Amino acid sequence: MDAIEEFLAAWAAAEQAGDTAALETQLAGDFAAVGPLGFVLTKEAWLARHGDLRYEEFGVSEVTARTLAGTAIVTARLTNRGSHQGHPIPEALRATLTLAGAGGRWRLAAIHMSFIAGTPGAPPIQGAGQRPGGERSAA
């Protein structure tokens, strides 16, 4: 688990800094990302997004990891403050990361992100504040 946590800390630091040279070595060649709205990014698109993406904070917490045959499946919370093309980004995401351990060195092969309901930047919770029958509550 220490090697996974070390990898995640280095990856988070590279993301926050926009260090595409470090990210280039941390991502697998066939890396794929699924964003919280369902879009898919290749490795090249993930790296290129740093031209328009600015992080003030990027952290990984609430980490749970399982390993099997040179692969680690990690579930974590990503806590972010920043903007993309001048627009604020969601402050919290839940992510599933797939790490591949070639030669004893972890590389990020895939990430799938989703909004955490009720956090800033997430879409509104369906039906929140509604009473049975669809009428809005006063709260």
PyMOL commands that set and color helices and strands:
alter all, ss='L'
color gray80, all
select helices_A, chain A and resi 2-17+20-26+43-51
alter helices_A, ss='H'
color red, helices_A
select strands_A, chain A and resi 27-34+40-42+53-68+71-84+87-88+92-102+105-115
alter strands_A, ss='S'
color yellow, strands_A
deselect
rebuild
show_as cartoon
